[in-house]
Amino acid sequence: MTTMHTTTPSAIGQPLDRVDGRPKVTGSAHYSAEIPLPDMAYAYVVGSRIAAGRVCGIDASAATAEEGVLAVLTHENLPRIAEQPPLVPSLAGTAAPGQTYFPMQDDIVHYAGQQIALVVADTWERAQHAAHLLRFSYEETAPVTTLDQGRDRAYVPESIFGGWIPGRIERGDVEAGLRDADVRVEATYTYAANHHNPIEPSSTTAHWDGDTLLLYDSTQGVNATQMTVSRLLGVPMSRIRVIGHYAGGSFGCKAMIHAHPTLAALAAREVGRPVKLALTREQMFTSVGHREEQEQHVTLGATREGRLTAVRHHKLSPTSPFDDWAEPSLGTSSQIYACPHYEGVYRLFRANTMTPTFMRAPGEASGMFALECAMDELAHELGVDPVELRLRNYTDVDAMSGFPWSSSGLRECYERGARRFGWSGRDPRPATRREGDWLIGTGMATATYPVAPLANPQRARARLYADGTAVVQAATPDFGTGVATVMTQVAADGLGMSVERCRFENGDTDLPNIAAAVGSAGAGMISAAVHSAATALRGQLVNKAVADAGSPLHGADPVDVVVRDGVMTAGTASEAYTDLLRRNGRPDAEALGQWNPPAHDIPYGMMTFGAQFAEVAVDAELGLVRVRRMTGAFAPGRVLNAKTARSQLMGGMLWGLGQALLEANHMAPDTGRWANSSLAEYLVAVNADAPDVDIELIEVEDDIVNPLGVKGVGEIGQVGVAAAIANAVHHATGRRVRKLPITIEDLL
């Protein structure tokens, strides 16, 4: 019997308040570092003070003599890991170690801050005190730290990003395209390294019960933690449970699984007690990856009319001694504009650093800065409006594959974003508008972010109780995006019930498996699984009713059954879910749902699009830059919750402001240590920096990406901001700054 039938959607898209708001503001929401377990012990990590060499001596006598100290673990006594799984991005739904090096397995030091000891004590303060009593002797060698040190030893890797991205991307003949160009723009863009500073530093609490391990982990993917720790310890996944109900922000640093969850588990097994390992603010700078320092060189060729004939985009960046990792900065520059010839090349060099990792809008935030600033330079050279230049190079297909976009909306983003911003009144001449001491300028940029290519099936479970309430479950944590709220809405619409009678449970590997929510993939993949489970349960109940001789719906065609507020109706006949279950003596009904992501070779390009605009004021005497307002127009497919979507986009745009003007870290060439090693020294945007942010959501229909047509908003909000601000600074001052962040010194 067919299970096709309908509901009356009411919840999806509505700007509902967050269901987790009350527990967060009342303190009843417990984060991983707040889990109280009996007989808890505490671990403190000790990092290397050198960047290259080896540990040749350890004196732990003073530390072990301290009251309350339970263990001092180093490479001399820490158990060896079972295996080191390969570096695969966490969105693959497999083990996802942050790097293919696990600490304290030998005496080699690869980077400053590398974990070389772990002290466990009955209080955190005693563990910290004992850690400072450890004495190490080193044999030190000169580190490799800077772009200039690595330039001559750079190589083109076969692939980057865990093997997902080729080291060289080409189509056509770039040299021929540049020869045929009437106009060429060539520029080099440099970027300081960026570090993660979420509200909650990374933490794990580990507890063994016999040979079964329970981890409370602050992570973007509890299943990714489970699979990674399983491989590292050689413990079956069935004996590891990971819980991560709440995470206080992540933005990439909790996407890959770094060493601390496994170290916490090893320490707990060693001392026979639960162990909490919480990284300090300073340790976050050396323990969970970062956005690498980089240099990008872009050459554009174009006709006099502004049609691109060639794009060459090269990137140089440091990677760790053991992994070929770079954020994929060149991907979208090969795809988004109509251009017959393209060449993108990644060049890496081995440096004394840990493996870089995801940071919000990984790759696109840096790659689009270079491309969109170069496009602004081209527009200025040709005397063409920057928006018009992009429209002249608009393409309905993925320029790399030739496949049509599953959906676009980019033209609408340009047009509606420009209208909301007031772009049409702009005087294109630089340094012509002034308000007192302030030079005023405006700039824009395209924003794009790929729809993540997921690998494994995504699952959820839906259960309806005879009292008329429903619970939908999936393993995914909520790390600040509002997933619990949005998935409650999806479940309610799938079941044909009110939001108030539905609840979403998440953040536990005992629930159905969901890959880590990274790369803006979370909303699409989780909603697909939840929608599948909810509609499967709805279909089960409808089919039960039409087959039940005691039901008013008996004999009805399931296709004709409409479900609203938990009541199934066909024509004039109706029956509530609750009546059906009670009459049949069933306390509940449940269904599993599974969504299989599209194959990687489907004939469509999948991308989220947007356009971003910024107005800046630059103090002509002091070089201060103030962003006065920003506008973003985005086409993210179907919007599941307008309030949480706008919140995500606003957060991304404000982070883009920080990337453009504030965030920077540099390694000291002689020591290999980060110059800014704590949040007290690392600049991030604060409320006083925040301008007015105007956001427009343009819904586009997409029946390719997933069942609900959701493409995600978590990353794209940041993508075009730095370029829009840099282009606005040029418009205000006439000065072109090709580095991030833009500082006072660049404008004096």
Wavefront OBJ file of the C-alpha trace (Angstrom):
o trace
v 0.000 0.000 0.000
v 1.365 3.434 -0.892
v 2.423 5.745 1.911
v 2.100 9.009 0.010
v 0.064 11.528 1.978
v 0.344 15.130 3.086
v 0.538 17.370 6.093
v -0.156 21.068 6.365
v 3.255 22.670 7.015
v 3.238 25.341 9.676
v 6.485 25.238 11.651
v 9.286 25.144 9.067
v 10.598 28.606 8.301
v 9.034 30.265 11.330
v 11.299 32.440 13.539
v 10.686 30.363 16.653
v 12.617 31.005 19.870
v 15.279 28.490 20.790
v 14.099 25.531 22.836
v 17.460 25.423 24.630
v 17.337 29.080 25.627
v 15.886 28.526 29.101
v 18.346 25.798 30.223
v 21.247 27.915 28.996
v 20.248 31.085 30.798
v 19.170 29.301 33.986
v 22.331 27.196 34.257
v 20.630 23.815 33.971
v 22.470 23.133 30.691
v 25.598 21.141 31.577
v 28.633 21.488 29.338
v 31.332 18.834 29.124
v 33.602 20.490 31.689
v 30.689 20.817 34.128
v 29.730 17.146 34.410
v 29.930 16.141 38.105
v 31.054 12.548 38.606
v 31.909 10.873 41.923
v 35.604 10.637 42.840
v 36.608 12.927 39.951
v 40.277 13.478 39.147
v 41.678 16.270 37.006
v 44.292 16.276 34.258
v 46.554 19.137 33.270
v 48.443 19.134 29.966
v 52.056 20.272 29.734
v 53.300 21.609 26.407
v 56.802 21.719 24.987
v 58.700 24.975 25.321
v 60.710 24.303 22.174
v 59.443 23.999 18.598
v 61.872 21.450 17.212
v 64.144 18.804 18.720
v 63.635 16.124 21.335
v 62.952 15.681 25.032
v 66.130 14.156 26.448
v 65.304 14.214 30.146
v 62.327 14.444 32.518
v 62.496 15.013 36.276
v 59.063 14.334 37.775
v 60.200 13.724 41.348
v 58.992 17.040 42.778
v 55.627 16.698 41.038
v 54.943 13.133 42.126
v 55.810 14.028 45.737
v 53.035 16.612 45.896
v 49.884 15.799 47.862
v 46.991 14.612 45.726
v 49.045 13.822 42.622
v 47.865 10.524 41.142
v 49.992 10.155 38.013
v 52.492 11.875 35.760
v 52.266 10.531 32.222
v 54.927 11.179 29.576
v 56.304 9.367 26.524
v 58.171 7.149 28.975
v 55.047 5.568 30.503
v 51.958 6.551 28.492
v 50.440 3.454 26.811
v 50.952 3.258 23.059
v 47.959 3.874 20.835
v 46.548 0.948 18.857
v 46.672 2.727 15.490
v 46.717 6.205 14.014
v 43.766 6.558 11.640
v 44.234 8.608 8.455
v 43.432 12.288 8.293
v 39.876 12.397 6.904
v 37.584 15.425 7.362
v 34.895 14.787 9.956
v 32.075 15.355 7.474
v 32.967 11.947 5.993
v 31.321 10.279 8.983
v 34.445 8.315 9.899
v 37.282 8.606 12.417
v 38.582 12.158 12.151
v 41.810 12.770 14.071
v 43.024 16.359 13.988
v 46.422 15.194 12.786
v 48.212 11.941 12.033
v 50.479 12.384 15.020
v 49.550 11.428 18.566
v 51.596 12.989 21.383
v 53.772 11.274 23.956
v 54.522 8.244 21.828
v 58.206 9.160 21.460
v 60.633 11.884 22.493
v 60.458 13.957 19.287
v 59.179 17.554 19.474
v 57.545 18.830 16.291
v 56.071 22.162 17.433
v 55.925 24.488 20.422
v 53.098 23.588 22.775
v 53.054 19.934 21.714
v 51.753 17.840 24.622
v 54.725 16.191 26.346
v 53.231 15.387 29.764
v 49.931 14.931 31.550
v 49.590 15.414 35.295
v 46.585 13.889 37.085
v 45.587 14.938 40.611
v 42.568 14.987 42.891
v 41.967 18.704 42.200
v 42.651 20.812 39.141
v 44.711 23.269 41.165
v 46.992 20.487 42.439
v 47.389 19.098 38.942
v 48.331 22.536 37.623
v 50.767 23.164 40.484
v 52.460 19.789 40.035
v 52.721 20.364 36.284
v 54.776 23.477 36.933
v 57.185 21.409 39.041
v 58.119 19.137 36.144
v 61.588 19.710 34.753
v 62.491 18.904 31.133
v 65.769 18.996 29.280
v 65.796 19.329 25.510
v 68.040 18.925 22.522
v 66.860 21.817 20.363
v 67.127 22.324 16.602
v 66.271 25.398 14.537
v 62.564 25.531 13.653
v 60.964 26.354 10.310
v 58.164 28.850 10.948
v 57.627 31.576 8.342
v 56.568 31.778 4.689
v 59.957 33.183 3.733
v 61.752 30.271 5.430
v 59.586 27.747 3.622
v 59.250 29.298 0.189
v 62.280 27.606 -1.348
v 61.353 24.174 0.013
v 57.683 24.279 -1.027
v 56.137 21.421 -3.005
v 52.845 20.759 -4.778
v 51.062 17.972 -2.869
v 49.152 15.260 -4.658
v 46.147 16.221 -2.529
v 45.178 18.294 0.519
v 42.361 18.332 3.055
v 42.662 14.684 3.944
v 42.944 13.609 0.313
v 39.659 15.171 -0.799
v 41.099 18.057 -2.839
v 43.760 17.712 -5.578
v 46.879 19.822 -5.209
v 46.448 21.174 -8.747
v 43.161 22.212 -10.400
v 43.181 23.111 -14.104
v 40.992 23.626 -17.161
v 41.780 25.112 -20.537
v 45.067 26.894 -21.222
v 45.741 29.693 -18.752
v 48.769 31.026 -20.613
v 46.723 31.338 -23.789
v 43.885 32.996 -21.900
v 46.236 35.563 -20.391
v 47.845 36.241 -23.800
v 44.413 36.887 -25.278
v 43.415 39.256 -22.490
v 43.087 42.985 -23.134
v 43.568 43.725 -19.442
v 45.460 41.880 -16.722
v 45.342 42.274 -12.958
v 48.009 40.552 -10.875
v 48.357 40.786 -7.121
v 49.648 38.924 -4.067
v 47.545 38.683 -0.909
v 48.905 37.693 2.489
v 47.118 36.444 5.583
v 48.110 36.155 9.208
v 47.317 32.910 11.005
v 44.017 32.855 12.923
v 43.186 30.961 16.114
v 39.983 29.609 17.620
v 38.553 31.218 20.721
v 35.047 29.840 21.317
v 33.304 30.742 24.566
v 33.939 27.203 25.864
v 37.483 25.835 25.536
v 37.716 22.194 24.515
v 37.190 19.674 27.306
v 36.551 15.976 27.881
v 35.464 14.018 30.945
v 36.303 10.292 30.784
v 34.928 7.464 32.927
v 35.641 3.731 32.638
v 33.176 1.145 33.911
v 35.128 -2.063 33.496
v 36.030 -2.179 29.814
v 33.305 0.299 28.800
v 34.228 3.947 28.291
v 31.938 6.955 28.730
v 33.137 10.305 27.398
v 31.538 13.700 27.862
v 33.113 15.693 25.052
v 32.731 19.213 23.694
v 32.562 18.321 20.022
v 30.787 18.989 16.740
v 30.324 15.259 16.252
v 29.905 12.730 19.067
v 30.144 9.912 16.526
v 33.408 11.352 15.184
v 34.807 11.356 18.747
v 33.565 7.800 19.296
v 35.103 6.470 16.079
v 38.415 8.293 16.538
v 38.929 7.236 20.164
v 37.911 3.678 19.225
v 40.634 3.503 16.579
v 43.293 5.124 18.764
v 42.622 2.930 21.806
v 41.712 -0.267 19.972
v 38.430 -0.418 21.893
v 35.314 -1.517 19.974
v 32.879 1.290 19.213
v 30.161 -0.670 20.992
v 32.074 -0.142 24.245
v 32.443 3.624 23.859
v 29.622 6.061 24.477
v 30.101 9.792 23.849
v 27.732 12.453 25.164
v 27.884 16.071 24.074
v 24.567 17.743 24.734
v 25.908 21.285 24.744
v 28.992 22.909 23.278
v 29.834 26.538 23.840
v 30.789 27.326 20.254
v 33.214 25.600 17.935
v 33.593 27.159 14.479
v 35.861 24.320 13.360
v 38.179 23.649 16.284
v 35.855 20.927 17.633
v 35.148 19.407 14.218
v 38.275 17.281 13.971
v 39.077 15.184 17.035
v 42.318 16.244 18.654
v 44.347 14.405 21.279
v 42.621 15.446 24.511
v 39.629 13.018 24.459
v 41.959 10.042 24.073
v 44.410 11.440 26.625
v 41.559 11.839 29.119
v 40.537 8.215 28.517
v 44.121 6.970 28.964
v 44.513 8.990 32.163
v 41.212 7.701 33.575
v 42.231 4.127 32.897
v 45.619 4.747 34.508
v 44.272 6.161 37.799
v 41.064 4.111 37.967
v 38.885 7.181 38.439
v 36.904 9.538 36.224
v 39.199 12.219 34.775
v 38.320 15.658 33.506
v 40.712 17.276 31.008
v 39.854 20.893 30.169
v 42.212 22.885 27.959
v 43.155 26.348 29.150
v 42.781 29.420 26.962
v 46.512 29.337 26.286
v 46.453 25.637 25.374
v 43.716 26.290 22.802
v 46.395 28.056 20.732
v 48.531 24.901 20.444
v 46.121 21.984 20.791
v 43.169 22.266 18.386
v 44.574 23.530 15.093
v 44.290 26.970 13.495
v 43.834 28.752 10.169
v 47.263 28.702 8.619
v 49.330 31.720 7.607
v 49.162 31.938 3.830
v 50.033 33.813 0.679
v 47.818 33.796 -2.408
v 48.749 35.082 -5.835
v 45.949 35.876 -8.293
v 46.192 36.817 -11.963
v 43.063 37.769 -13.901
v 42.819 38.262 -17.646
v 39.785 39.969 -19.192
v 38.439 41.613 -22.316
v 37.759 45.354 -22.470
v 34.121 44.531 -21.765
v 35.103 42.798 -18.530
v 34.652 39.167 -19.619
v 37.188 36.953 -17.866
v 39.529 35.080 -20.192
v 41.739 33.435 -17.547
v 42.144 33.047 -13.787
v 45.355 31.870 -12.149
v 45.187 31.357 -8.386
v 48.163 29.981 -6.434
v 48.474 29.488 -2.690
v 51.518 28.986 -0.434
v 51.106 27.889 3.183
v 52.869 25.940 5.952
v 51.701 22.515 7.013
v 52.809 20.193 9.790
v 55.730 17.770 9.499
v 53.274 14.879 9.021
v 50.166 16.006 7.072
v 49.443 17.662 3.722
v 46.780 20.004 5.024
v 45.639 23.353 3.672
v 42.215 24.889 3.783
v 40.747 24.580 0.244
v 41.008 28.220 -0.770
v 41.038 27.707 -4.534
v 37.900 25.653 -5.066
v 35.267 28.322 -5.536
v 37.522 30.582 -7.625
v 37.524 27.773 -10.213
v 33.724 27.468 -10.203
v 31.763 30.677 -9.795
v 32.619 32.829 -12.836
v 32.285 32.068 -16.556
v 35.899 31.782 -17.645
v 37.383 29.294 -20.133
v 40.833 28.968 -18.565
v 41.742 28.319 -14.940
v 44.786 27.190 -12.981
v 44.812 26.667 -9.220
v 47.872 25.304 -7.415
v 48.507 24.606 -3.727
v 52.115 24.779 -2.526
v 52.990 23.549 0.951
v 56.121 23.434 3.059
v 56.825 21.442 6.208
v 56.950 23.694 9.239
v 57.148 23.306 13.000
v 53.436 23.651 13.579
v 50.599 21.313 14.371
v 48.341 20.382 11.476
v 46.015 23.295 10.633
v 42.299 22.633 10.735
v 38.849 23.944 9.893
v 37.995 27.509 10.813
v 34.692 29.123 9.914
v 34.233 29.222 6.123
v 37.369 27.067 5.719
v 39.041 27.997 2.454
v 36.348 30.244 1.047
v 36.969 32.972 3.650
v 40.567 33.288 2.467
v 40.231 32.296 -1.186
v 37.348 34.645 -1.893
v 39.217 37.534 -0.262
v 41.943 37.223 -2.892
v 39.596 36.608 -5.816
v 37.055 39.294 -4.908
v 39.687 41.932 -4.203
v 41.252 41.132 -7.577
v 37.805 41.438 -9.196
v 37.437 44.865 -7.563
v 40.818 45.883 -8.958
v 39.704 44.701 -12.393
v 36.466 46.673 -12.129
v 38.428 49.802 -11.197
v 40.867 49.253 -14.068
v 38.031 48.872 -16.595
v 35.812 51.595 -15.166
v 32.996 49.068 -14.678
v 30.723 48.957 -11.650
v 31.832 46.044 -9.395
v 28.338 44.538 -9.294
v 27.992 44.843 -13.059
v 31.376 43.164 -13.586
v 30.229 40.158 -11.632
v 26.954 39.997 -13.516
v 28.863 40.023 -16.813
v 30.736 36.934 -15.623
v 27.737 35.199 -14.071
v 27.318 31.536 -14.952
v 24.359 29.189 -14.605
v 26.741 26.230 -14.452
v 29.670 25.150 -12.342
v 32.497 26.519 -14.466
v 34.770 23.635 -13.509
v 32.460 20.680 -14.211
v 30.063 22.296 -16.649
v 27.129 20.927 -14.636
v 24.175 23.231 -13.913
v 23.760 24.504 -10.383
v 21.199 22.542 -8.382
v 19.915 26.038 -7.517
v 21.468 29.479 -7.549
v 19.734 32.746 -6.644
v 22.998 34.667 -7.102
v 21.545 37.229 -9.509
v 18.803 37.986 -6.997
v 21.413 38.331 -4.248
v 23.337 40.926 -6.274
v 20.214 42.862 -7.220
v 18.353 42.781 -3.910
v 21.484 43.220 -1.813
v 22.543 46.255 -3.847
v 19.053 47.743 -3.558
v 18.891 47.261 0.230
v 22.365 48.728 0.636
v 21.749 51.720 -1.620
v 24.544 50.834 -4.018
v 23.098 52.692 -7.021
v 23.926 56.112 -5.529
v 27.630 55.279 -5.193
v 30.229 57.594 -6.742
v 32.809 55.136 -8.138
v 35.740 57.534 -7.720
v 37.935 56.651 -4.703
v 38.596 59.133 -1.891
v 35.814 61.529 -2.928
v 33.399 61.286 -0.004
v 34.308 62.810 3.327
v 32.531 63.470 6.613
v 34.740 65.626 8.818
v 37.942 63.678 9.515
v 36.489 60.478 8.071
v 36.872 59.204 4.528
v 33.817 57.149 3.553
v 33.853 54.199 1.160
v 31.700 51.292 0.095
v 32.633 47.888 -1.276
v 31.070 44.572 -2.186
v 31.989 40.957 -2.834
v 30.435 37.687 -3.899
v 29.950 35.036 -1.220
v 29.844 31.341 -2.050
v 30.124 28.128 -0.102
v 29.929 24.568 -1.450
v 27.323 22.108 -0.263
v 29.414 19.548 1.596
v 29.848 16.176 -0.170
v 28.682 13.808 2.560
v 29.615 10.151 2.364
v 27.580 8.027 4.758
v 23.840 7.541 5.403
v 22.377 9.839 8.060
v 19.853 8.411 10.510
v 17.185 9.544 12.982
v 14.422 7.931 15.044
v 10.887 9.216 15.658
v 8.576 7.970 18.411
v 4.975 8.992 19.066
v 3.378 8.276 22.443
v -0.291 7.575 23.093
v -0.510 10.804 25.121
v 0.028 12.751 21.899
v 3.644 13.791 22.411
v 6.538 12.888 20.138
v 10.290 12.539 20.482
v 12.705 12.580 17.553
v 16.304 11.549 18.149
v 19.642 11.905 16.393
v 23.178 11.805 17.743
v 24.218 15.295 16.613
v 25.344 17.800 19.288
v 24.130 21.397 19.334
v 27.195 23.624 19.366
v 25.310 26.895 19.211
v 23.512 26.737 15.862
v 20.044 26.058 17.270
v 19.751 22.546 15.862
v 17.448 21.360 18.659
v 14.997 24.132 17.826
v 15.113 23.697 14.074
v 14.818 19.908 14.184
v 11.821 20.183 16.496
v 10.211 22.259 13.751
v 11.146 19.720 11.066
v 9.798 16.865 13.199
v 6.549 18.722 13.884
v 5.937 19.341 10.193
v 6.877 15.800 9.237
v 4.477 14.333 11.769
v 1.750 16.892 11.237
v 1.817 17.996 14.881
v 2.327 21.209 16.812
v 5.853 22.175 17.826
v 4.799 22.278 21.471
v 4.076 18.538 21.451
v 7.402 17.559 19.849
v 10.837 17.266 21.394
v 14.244 16.684 19.812
v 16.836 14.616 21.712
v 20.441 14.750 20.584
v 24.106 14.706 21.534
v 24.590 11.024 22.395
v 26.137 8.154 20.428
v 23.412 5.852 21.785
v 21.095 7.724 19.392
v 21.041 7.182 15.609
v 24.265 8.082 13.836
v 24.760 11.513 12.267
v 28.060 12.756 10.810
v 29.714 15.777 12.429
v 27.846 18.968 11.567
v 30.625 20.802 9.723
v 30.893 22.773 6.499
v 27.304 24.083 6.712
v 26.178 20.481 6.268
v 24.369 20.162 9.589
v 20.980 21.656 8.766
v 20.693 19.789 5.485
v 21.779 16.342 6.593
v 20.094 16.345 10.020
v 16.826 17.728 8.669
v 16.883 15.083 5.934
v 17.236 12.283 8.498
v 14.656 13.800 10.865
v 12.239 14.412 7.991
v 12.711 10.808 6.851
v 11.996 9.438 10.334
v 8.998 11.701 10.953
v 7.373 11.011 7.594
v 8.042 7.288 7.954
v 6.226 7.298 11.296
v 3.412 9.396 9.886
v 3.072 6.950 6.999
v 3.034 4.019 9.374
v 0.190 5.557 11.379
v -1.809 6.579 8.317
v -1.481 3.102 6.844
v -2.524 1.596 10.173
v -5.618 3.789 10.268
v -6.837 3.103 6.726
v -6.345 -0.644 7.278
v -8.109 -0.639 10.669
v -11.771 -1.618 10.482
v -12.395 0.302 13.689
v -11.041 3.576 12.310
v -13.229 6.274 10.710
v -10.539 6.364 8.001
v -10.925 2.681 7.162
v -10.650 2.141 3.406
v -9.468 5.656 2.611
v -6.658 6.168 0.106
v -3.520 7.123 2.074
v -2.747 9.747 -0.560
v -5.911 11.614 0.445
v -5.088 11.696 4.154
v -4.034 15.099 5.494
v -2.491 15.369 8.956
v -2.781 18.508 11.066
v -2.281 18.913 14.830
v -2.001 15.149 15.198
v -5.345 14.470 13.500
v -5.563 12.413 10.285
v -8.329 13.570 7.950
v -9.685 12.313 4.630
v -12.818 14.060 3.407
v -15.232 14.272 6.349
v -13.645 11.382 8.277
v -10.907 11.970 10.825
v -9.047 10.283 13.666
v -6.379 11.507 16.046
v -3.065 9.681 16.366
v -3.829 9.235 20.072
v -7.190 7.555 19.438
v -5.621 5.144 16.952
v -2.882 4.109 19.373
v -5.169 3.742 22.400
v -7.794 1.727 20.544
v -5.093 -0.693 19.448
v -3.565 -0.913 22.927
v -0.271 0.586 21.788
v 1.623 2.890 24.186
v 3.719 4.228 21.338
v 4.833 3.824 17.737
v 8.233 4.491 16.261
v 10.103 4.540 12.987
v 13.697 4.882 11.861
v 14.558 7.261 9.068
v 17.606 7.255 6.829
v 18.827 9.712 4.223
v 21.430 8.688 1.681
v 23.333 11.768 0.444
v 23.552 12.329 -3.315
v 26.394 10.546 -5.075
v 29.485 12.681 -5.605
v 29.243 12.250 -9.385
v 25.705 13.555 -9.863
v 25.485 15.996 -12.824
v 24.917 19.116 -10.738
v 27.045 21.721 -9.081
v 25.944 22.368 -5.505
v 26.751 25.751 -4.009
v 25.210 28.337 -1.698
v 25.409 31.916 -2.967
v 25.283 35.416 -1.550
v 26.392 39.010 -2.051
v 27.847 41.208 0.674
v 28.204 44.975 0.949
v 30.063 47.152 3.455
v 30.466 50.826 4.257
v 33.577 51.960 6.108
v 34.871 55.192 7.573
v 38.646 55.711 7.646
v 40.209 58.417 9.774
v 42.408 60.305 7.315
v 44.970 61.252 9.975
v 45.033 58.188 12.249
v 44.324 55.354 9.822
v 41.526 53.964 12.014
v 38.926 51.901 10.157
v 35.363 51.708 11.379
v 32.816 49.521 9.630
v 29.574 51.503 9.767
v 27.121 49.082 8.170
v 26.987 45.785 6.320
v 24.342 44.176 4.132
v 24.196 40.550 3.081
v 21.755 38.880 0.702
v 21.891 35.084 0.723
v 20.161 32.240 -1.121
v 20.547 29.216 1.190
v 17.816 27.050 -0.297
v 14.949 26.503 2.110
v 15.117 28.374 5.418
v 14.125 26.174 8.355
v 14.017 28.926 10.993
v 14.334 32.559 9.955
v 15.549 33.668 13.396
v 18.341 31.121 13.833
v 19.367 31.527 10.177
v 19.729 35.293 10.549
v 21.630 34.764 13.795
v 24.101 32.446 12.070
v 24.575 34.838 9.152
v 25.009 37.843 11.419
v 27.590 35.957 13.487
v 29.478 35.025 10.328
v 29.461 38.608 9.058
v 30.768 39.946 12.358
v 33.495 37.312 12.359
v 34.363 38.456 8.830
v 34.816 41.944 10.255
v 37.235 40.511 12.822
v 39.106 38.636 10.093
v 39.355 41.829 8.037
v 40.562 44.217 10.740
v 41.615 42.421 13.929
v 42.502 38.727 14.029
v 46.175 37.875 13.604
v 48.856 35.672 15.035
v 52.468 35.231 14.020
v 55.168 32.740 14.919
v 58.407 34.064 16.313
v 61.001 32.878 13.749
v 63.623 31.958 16.332
v 61.409 30.123 18.867
v 58.473 28.868 16.796
v 56.053 30.122 19.449
v 52.927 32.104 18.733
v 53.322 35.786 19.546
v 49.760 36.038 20.857
v 49.251 33.037 23.077
v 46.009 33.815 24.889
v 42.668 35.507 24.361
v 43.963 38.482 26.367
v 46.444 39.207 23.554
v 44.519 38.001 20.509
v 42.143 40.607 19.093
v 38.560 39.649 18.284
v 35.586 41.837 17.465
v 33.514 43.010 20.440
v 30.174 44.794 20.715
v 31.800 48.198 20.287
v 33.107 47.101 16.871
v 29.757 45.805 15.640
v 27.993 47.914 12.991
v 24.424 47.689 11.784
v 24.012 44.357 9.982
v 21.194 43.966 7.484
v 20.373 40.486 6.165
v 18.000 39.347 3.435
v 17.134 35.690 2.956
v 16.222 34.674 -0.581
v 14.657 31.233 -0.643
v 15.352 29.153 -3.745
v 13.907 25.742 -4.482
v 16.406 22.892 -4.633
v 15.253 19.281 -4.955
v 18.772 17.908 -5.457
v 20.734 18.668 -2.295
v 18.381 16.921 0.186
v 14.648 16.297 0.706
v 13.881 19.718 2.185
v 16.165 21.688 -0.142
v 18.352 23.043 2.674
v 21.852 24.292 1.793
v 22.963 25.831 5.099
v 24.011 29.245 6.412
v 26.717 28.526 8.982
v 29.734 29.332 6.812
v 28.673 31.652 3.998
v 28.034 34.656 6.243
v 31.771 35.194 6.651
v 32.923 34.454 3.122
v 32.693 37.812 1.331
v 33.009 40.172 4.278
v 36.780 40.724 4.361
v 36.866 41.438 0.627
v 33.888 43.809 0.841
v 35.593 45.717 3.667
v 38.972 45.822 1.899
v 37.293 47.040 -1.286
v 35.456 49.690 0.748
v 38.764 50.819 2.296
v 40.165 51.285 -1.217
v 37.060 53.229 -2.244
v 37.418 55.454 0.844
v 41.154 56.102 0.600
v 42.360 55.172 -2.878
v 44.805 52.837 -1.175
v 44.760 49.128 -1.985
v 45.600 46.889 0.992
v 46.308 43.279 0.048
v 46.740 41.707 3.456
v 44.654 40.467 6.359
v 44.081 41.914 8.800
v 44.130 45.510 7.563
v 45.856 47.538 10.270
v 46.458 51.202 11.047
v 50.029 50.861 9.780
v 48.734 49.857 6.342
v 46.866 53.147 5.980
v 49.283 55.701 7.441
l 1 2 3 4 5 6 7 8 9 10 11 12 13 14 15 16 17 18 19 20 21 22 23 24 25 26 27 28 29 30 31 32 33 34 35 36 37 38 39 40 41 42 43 44 45 46 47 48 49 50 51 52 53 54 55 56 57 58 59 60 61 62 63 64 65 66 67 68 69 70 71 72 73 74 75 76 77 78 79 80 81 82 83 84 85 86 87 88 89 90 91 92 93 94 95 96 97 98 99 100 101 102 103 104 105 106 107 108 109 110 111 112 113 114 115 116 117 118 119 120 121 122 123 124 125 126 127 128 129 130 131 132 133 134 135 136 137 138 139 140 141 142 143 144 145 146 147 148 149 150 151 152 153 154 155 156 157 158 159 160 161 162 163 164 165 166 167 168 169 170 171 172 173 174 175 176 177 178 179 180 181 182 183 184 185 186 187 188 189 190 191 192 193 194 195 196 197 198 199 200 201 202 203 204 205 206 207 208 209 210 211 212 213 214 215 216 217 218 219 220 221 222 223 224 225 226 227 228 229 230 231 232 233 234 235 236 237 238 239 240 241 242 243 244 245 246 247 248 249 250 251 252 253 254 255 256 257 258 259 260 261 262 263 264 265 266 267 268 269 270 271 272 273 274 275 276 277 278 279 280 281 282 283 284 285 286 287 288 289 290 291 292 293 294 295 296 297 298 299 300 301 302 303 304 305 306 307 308 309 310 311 312 313 314 315 316 317 318 319 320 321 322 323 324 325 326 327 328 329 330 331 332 333 334 335 336 337 338 339 340 341 342 343 344 345 346 347 348 349 350 351 352 353 354 355 356 357 358 359 360 361 362 363 364 365 366 367 368 369 370 371 372 373 374 375 376 377 378 379 380 381 382 383 384 385 386 387 388 389 390 391 392 393 394 395 396 397 398 399 400 401 402 403 404 405 406 407 408 409 410 411 412 413 414 415 416 417 418 419 420 421 422 423 424 425 426 427 428 429 430 431 432 433 434 435 436 437 438 439 440 441 442 443 444 445 446 447 448 449 450 451 452 453 454 455 456 457 458 459 460 461 462 463 464 465 466 467 468 469 470 471 472 473 474 475 476 477 478 479 480 481 482 483 484 485 486 487 488 489 490 491 492 493 494 495 496 497 498 499 500 501 502 503 504 505 506 507 508 509 510 511 512 513 514 515 516 517 518 519 520 521 522 523 524 525 526 527 528 529 530 531 532 533 534 535 536 537 538 539 540 541 542 543 544 545 546 547 548 549 550 551 552 553 554 555 556 557 558 559 560 561 562 563 564 565 566 567 568 569 570 571 572 573 574 575 576 577 578 579 580 581 582 583 584 585 586 587 588 589 590 591 592 593 594 595 596 597 598 599 600 601 602 603 604 605 606 607 608 609 610 611 612 613 614 615 616 617 618 619 620 621 622 623 624 625 626 627 628 629 630 631 632 633 634 635 636 637 638 639 640 641 642 643 644 645 646 647 648 649 650 651 652 653 654 655 656 657 658 659 660 661 662 663 664 665 666 667 668 669 670 671 672 673 674 675 676 677 678 679 680 681 682 683 684 685 686 687 688 689 690 691 692 693 694 695 696 697 698 699 700 701 702 703 704 705 706 707 708 709 710 711 712 713 714 715 716 717 718 719 720 721 722 723 724 725 726 727 728 729 730 731 732 733 734 735 736 737 738 739 740 741 742 743 744 745 746 747 748
